[in-house]
Amino acid sequence: MGSSILPITNKLPSHSSLEQLTPSSMPASAFTSTMLLRGGEDDPTSSLLFSSSFEDDTAISQTPILPRALSYSPPTTAAANTISPNCFYQQRRRRTASVNSLCPLSRGDDRRQSFGRDVGHAAAETFLLTRLSLKLLRYLGVGYRWITRFLALGCYSLLLFPGFLQVGYYYFFSSQVRRSIVYGDQPRNRLDLYLPKNSDGPKPVIAFVTGGAWIIGYKAWGCLLGQQLSERDIIVACIDYRNFPQGTMSDMVMDASQGISFVCKNIAEYGGDPDRIYLMGQSAGAHIAACTILEQAIKEGGEGESTSWSVSQIKAYLGLSGGYNLFNLVDYFHNRGLYRSIFLSIMEGEQSLRQFSPEVVVQDPNIRNAVSLLPPIILFHVRILLKLFKELG
């Protein structure tokens, strides 16, 4: 409500008495409900008194702008006479400090609640993405059987991860490893050399073709073999080659042949013995190496076809878990994820299966002369390896 203007009939006190009139000497109710306005210095009697009739108004609840501890409560008359201004400000600072000490606690609670909300949101998003990914794989024709196998492979890889770190550190930081030596002008025509620490005399050499289902083969997969054999004074050359779809089977055989040729011509510069070179392959690499040496023997048995290396330079061929008859492997790989269409694309069509099946090719009576040029061949398979491991303890 508006304030009413009341005339003052009594004579106002003098200036000296007004100067002594302070808020501390007035009652709290009088100080808050009345206001005395003075006129100019020339007319001390021209004053108005503003009075608010709070008794007639309806009580309205209001929220204070400042906390209660910061609000100022006028002291009583008796206390005002004894409290000094310095003491008053000290008490106010104490109240302010007590309120501020509660603020970090509230902020800490807010942070914990915010962190909990963020974690819950991240978990919900992860679950949603996982569910949608599984649904997408199902629509693409990938069943739960392959998903469970993929998860099992992931767990298996996680268990082997410490070993991978150790081998990877050796591969990238060992002074005994010569990485990515160029042997040809095609993509991925590189090889890695694992050299023994001592260099007393020429060392035997193994030209190793790594596996990888003709799709994920890489020269670094032979790091562990190179490390173990180089510690036994054997030089290992891990030959890389183009994989599908960058290349097909003919390209892989060509790359392997060029890598073997490089080893035969240049291994003496690295301390190797050119008269003791062995060819070795594992899995798909065993198949590629077998096709390479057989093709080389057929070239040498032909009429005047030039070659960059000779089968006679290879002391022996060691095949580790390889496949040598593709007619028996089409359905086998199809049932295990390497589908027939992809497999035939790698092998350049069904009509080329015989050409890239060494077990079938050597039975051709027309190439008996070429077969006689082949070095000793030793094939290792799972049962033989298990027996060998048991004998070694």
C-alpha positions in Angstrom: 0.0 0.0 0.0 1.0 3.6 -0.4 2.3 5.6 2.5 0.1 8.4 3.9 1.5 11.9 4.5 0.9 13.1 8.0 1.3 16.7 9.1 3.4 17.5 12.1 1.8 19.9 14.5 4.4 19.7 17.2 7.5 21.7 16.9 10.4 19.6 15.7 13.4 19.2 17.8 16.4 21.3 17.2 19.3 20.4 15.0 21.4 19.3 17.9 18.7 16.8 19.0 18.3 15.5 15.5 22.0 14.9 15.2 21.8 12.8 18.4 18.9 10.8 17.0 20.5 7.6 15.5 19.1 4.3 14.4 20.6 2.6 17.5 18.7 4.9 19.9 15.4 4.4 18.2 13.1 1.4 18.6 13.3 -1.0 15.7 9.7 -0.6 14.9 9.8 3.1 14.8 13.0 3.1 12.6 11.5 0.7 10.1 8.0 2.2 9.9 8.6 6.0 10.0 10.9 8.2 8.1 11.6 11.9 9.0 12.3 14.2 6.2 14.0 17.5 6.8 13.5 20.5 4.7 16.1 23.0 3.7 18.5 24.6 6.2 16.5 27.8 6.1 13.3 26.3 7.5 13.9 23.6 10.1 10.2 23.4 10.8 9.2 22.3 7.3 9.4 18.6 7.8 7.2 15.7 6.8 6.8 12.4 8.5 6.1 9.3 6.2 4.3 6.6 8.0 3.3 3.1 6.6 0.2 1.5 8.0 1.5 -2.1 8.0 -1.1 -3.2 10.5 -3.8 -2.7 7.8 -2.0 -4.6 5.1 -2.3 -8.3 4.4 0.9 -10.1 5.4 2.9 -11.1 2.3 5.6 -13.7 2.6 8.8 -12.7 0.9 12.1 -14.6 0.4 15.1 -12.6 1.6 17.7 -11.8 -1.1 20.5 -12.5 1.3 20.9 -15.6 3.5 19.6 -15.2 7.0 23.2 -15.3 8.4 24.0 -12.3 6.2 20.9 -10.3 7.1 21.3 -7.5 9.5 19.3 -7.5 12.7 19.5 -4.2 14.6 20.7 -4.7 18.1 18.8 -3.7 21.0 19.3 -0.3 22.6 21.3 -1.8 25.5 23.5 -3.9 23.3 24.0 -1.0 20.9 25.5 1.1 23.6 28.1 -1.6 24.4 29.0 -3.0 20.8 31.7 -1.1 19.0 31.7 -0.7 15.2 34.8 -3.0 14.9 33.2 -5.7 16.9 30.1 -5.5 14.7 32.1 -6.0 11.5 34.1 -8.9 13.1 30.8 -10.6 13.8 29.6 -10.0 10.3 32.8 -11.5 8.9 32.4 -14.6 11.0 28.8 -15.1 9.7 30.0 -14.7 6.1 32.9 -17.2 6.7 30.5 -19.7 8.2 28.2 -19.5 5.2 31.0 -19.7 2.7 32.4 -22.8 4.4 29.1 -24.6 3.5 29.4 -23.7 -0.3 32.2 -26.3 -1.2 30.1 -29.1 0.4 27.2 -28.2 -1.8 29.4 -27.9 -4.8 31.0 -31.3 -4.1 27.5 -32.9 -3.9 26.6 -31.3 -7.2 29.7 -32.6 -8.9 29.1 -36.2 -7.6 25.5 -36.0 -8.9 26.7 -34.7 -12.2 29.3 -37.4 -12.6 26.7 -40.0 -11.8 24.4 -38.7 -14.4 27.3 -38.7 -17.0 28.2 -42.3 -16.2 24.6 -43.4 -16.5 24.3 -41.6 -19.8 27.5 -43.1 -21.2 26.3 -46.6 -20.2 23.0 -46.1 -21.8 24.6 -44.9 -25.0 27.0 -47.8 -25.1 24.2 -50.3 -24.6 22.2 -48.7 -27.4 25.2 -48.7 -29.8 25.9 -52.4 -29.0 22.3 -53.4 -29.6 22.1 -51.5 -32.9 25.4 -53.0 -34.0 24.2 -56.5 -33.3 21.0 -55.8 -35.1 23.0 -54.5 -38.1 25.2 -57.5 -38.3 22.1 -59.8 -38.2 20.6 -57.9 -41.1 23.8 -58.2 -43.0 23.7 -62.0 -42.6 26.2 -62.3 -39.8 24.6 -64.6 -37.2 25.1 -64.8 -33.5 27.5 -67.8 -34.1 30.0 -65.5 -35.8 29.5 -62.8 -33.2 30.3 -65.2 -30.4 33.3 -66.4 -32.3 34.4 -62.8 -32.8 34.1 -62.1 -29.1 36.0 -65.2 -28.2 38.7 -64.2 -30.6 38.8 -60.8 -28.9 39.2 -62.3 -25.5 41.9 -64.6 -26.8 43.7 -61.7 -28.3 43.4 -59.8 -25.0 45.1 -62.7 -23.1 47.9 -62.7 -25.7 48.3 -58.9 -25.6 51.2 -58.9 -23.1 53.2 -61.2 -25.4 52.3 -59.1 -28.4 53.8 -56.0 -26.6 57.0 -57.9 -25.9 57.4 -59.1 -29.5 56.4 -55.7 -30.8 59.0 -53.9 -28.7 61.7 -56.3 -30.1 60.5 -55.8 -33.7 60.6 -52.0 -33.6 63.5 -51.3 -31.3 66.0 -54.2 -31.6 69.2 -53.5 -33.4 69.2 -57.0 -34.9 66.2 -56.4 -37.1 66.5 -54.8 -40.5 62.9 -53.8 -41.4 61.3 -53.1 -44.8 64.2 -53.8 -47.2 62.9 -53.3 -50.7 63.2 -56.2 -53.1 60.9 -55.2 -55.9 59.0 -52.4 -57.5 55.4 -53.6 -56.6 53.5 -52.5 -53.5 54.5 -54.4 -50.4 57.7 -55.7 -52.0 59.5 -55.5 -48.7 61.2 -58.0 -46.4 62.6 -58.0 -42.8 65.9 -59.5 -41.8 66.6 -60.9 -38.4 70.4 -61.1 -37.8 72.3 -63.0 -35.1 74.4 -60.9 -32.7 77.7 -62.6 -33.4 79.1 -62.4 -36.9 81.7 -65.1 -36.9 81.4 -66.7 -40.3 78.5 -67.1 -42.8 75.2 -68.1 -41.2 72.4 -70.4 -42.6 69.4 -68.5 -44.0 65.7 -69.2 -43.9 63.5 -67.4 -46.4 60.1 -67.3 -44.6 56.7 -66.6 -46.2 54.1 -65.7 -43.6 50.5 -66.8 -43.6 47.3 -64.9 -43.3 44.5 -66.6 -45.3 45.8 -64.8 -48.5 44.1 -61.7 -47.1 45.9 -60.5 -43.9 49.4 -61.8 -44.4 52.2 -59.5 -43.3 55.9 -59.8 -42.8 55.8 -58.8 -39.1 53.9 -62.0 -38.3 57.3 -63.8 -38.5 58.8 -61.7 -35.8 58.7 -64.4 -33.1 60.2 -67.0 -35.4 62.9 -64.6 -36.5 63.8 -63.7 -32.9 64.1 -67.4 -31.8 66.1 -68.5 -34.8 68.4 -65.4 -34.8 69.4 -66.3 -31.2 70.5 -69.6 -32.6 72.8 -68.1 -35.2 70.3 -68.4 -38.1 69.4 -65.5 -40.4 65.7 -65.2 -41.1 64.2 -63.2 -44.0 60.5 -62.6 -43.7 59.1 -61.9 -47.2 56.0 -59.7 -47.6 53.7 -59.9 -50.6 50.5 -58.4 -52.0 47.3 -59.7 -50.4 43.8 -60.0 -51.8 42.2 -57.8 -53.1 45.4 -55.9 -53.8 46.5 -58.9 -55.7 45.5 -62.5 -56.6 47.3 -65.7 -56.4 49.5 -65.1 -59.4 50.7 -61.8 -57.9 51.5 -63.4 -54.6 53.6 -66.1 -56.3 55.4 -63.5 -58.3 56.2 -61.4 -55.2 57.4 -64.4 -53.3 59.7 -65.4 -56.2 61.2 -61.9 -56.3 61.8 -62.0 -52.6 63.6 -65.4 -52.8 65.6 -64.1 -55.7 66.7 -61.0 -53.6 67.7 -63.3 -50.7 69.8 -65.6 -53.0 71.6 -62.7 -54.6 72.2 -60.3 -51.6 72.2 -62.4 -48.4 76.0 -62.6 -48.3 76.1 -58.8 -47.7 74.3 -59.4 -44.4 76.5 -62.3 -43.2 74.4 -65.2 -44.7 75.7 -68.2 -46.5 74.3 -68.4 -50.1 74.9 -72.1 -50.2 72.6 -72.8 -47.2 69.3 -71.1 -48.0 66.1 -72.9 -46.8 62.6 -71.9 -47.9 59.8 -72.0 -45.3 56.1 -71.1 -45.3 53.3 -71.2 -42.8 49.6 -71.7 -43.5 48.7 -69.7 -46.6 52.4 -68.7 -46.9 53.3 -72.5 -47.1 50.9 -72.8 -50.0 52.4 -69.7 -51.7 55.9 -70.9 -51.2 55.1 -74.4 -52.5 53.5 -72.9 -55.6 56.5 -70.6 -56.1 59.2 -73.3 -55.9 57.1 -75.6 -58.1 56.6 -72.9 -60.7 60.3 -72.2 -60.6 61.2 -75.8 -61.2 58.8 -76.0 -64.2 60.5 -72.9 -65.7 63.9 -74.4 -65.3 62.7 -77.7 -66.8 61.3 -75.9 -69.8 63.2 -74.8 -72.9 65.3 -71.7 -72.5 63.1 -69.7 -70.1 65.1 -67.2 -68.2 65.0 -67.2 -64.4 66.4 -64.9 -61.7 67.2 -67.6 -59.2 67.6 -71.4 -59.3 65.8 -74.1 -57.4 69.2 -75.6 -56.8 70.0 -72.7 -54.5 67.3 -73.9 -52.0 68.6 -76.6 -49.7 65.1 -77.7 -48.6 61.5 -76.6 -48.4 59.7 -76.6 -45.0 55.9 -76.4 -45.1 54.2 -75.6 -41.9 50.4 -76.3 -41.7 49.9 -75.5 -45.4 47.2 -76.5 -47.9 48.3 -78.1 -51.1 45.1 -79.3 -52.7 42.6 -76.5 -53.2 39.9 -78.9 -54.4 39.7 -80.2 -50.9 39.8 -76.8 -49.3 37.0 -74.9 -51.0 34.2 -76.3 -48.8 36.4 -76.4 -45.8 37.1 -72.7 -45.9 33.5 -71.9 -46.9 32.2 -73.5 -43.7 34.7 -71.4 -41.7 34.0 -68.0 -43.1 36.1 -67.7 -46.2 33.2 -68.0 -48.5 33.4 -69.8 -51.8 33.0 -66.7 -54.0 35.9 -64.9 -52.1 38.1 -68.0 -52.2 37.6 -68.5 -55.9 38.3 -64.8 -56.5 41.6 -65.1 -54.7 42.5 -68.2 -56.8 41.5 -66.5 -60.0 38.4 -68.7 -60.7 37.6 -72.3 -60.4 39.5 -73.1 -63.6 42.8 -72.1 -61.8 42.4 -74.4 -58.8 44.4 -77.1 -60.5 47.2 -74.7 -61.4 47.6 -73.6 -57.7 47.3 -77.1 -56.2 50.9 -78.4 -55.9 49.7 -81.8 -54.8 47.8 -82.2 -58.1 50.4 -80.6 -60.3 53.3 -82.9 -59.3 51.2 -85.9 -60.4 51.2 -84.7 -64.0 53.5 -87.1 -66.0 54.4 -84.2 -68.3 56.5 -82.4 -65.6 58.4 -85.3 -64.2 61.6 -83.6 -65.2 60.7 -80.5 -63.3 59.7 -82.5 -60.2 63.1 -84.1 -60.1 64.7 -80.6 -59.7 62.8 -79.9 -56.5 64.8 -79.9 -53.2 63.9 -82.1 -50.3 60.4 -81.2 -49.0 59.4 -81.6 -45.4 55.7 -80.9 -44.5 54.6 -80.3 -40.9 50.9 -80.5 -39.8 49.1 -80.2 -36.5 49.5 -83.8 -35.4 53.2 -83.9 -36.2 53.7 -80.6 -34.3 51.8 -81.8 -31.2 53.9 -85.0 -31.2 57.1 -82.9 -31.6 56.1 -80.5 -28.8 55.4 -83.5 -26.4 58.8 -84.9 -27.2 60.5 -81.6 -26.4 58.6 -81.4 -23.1 
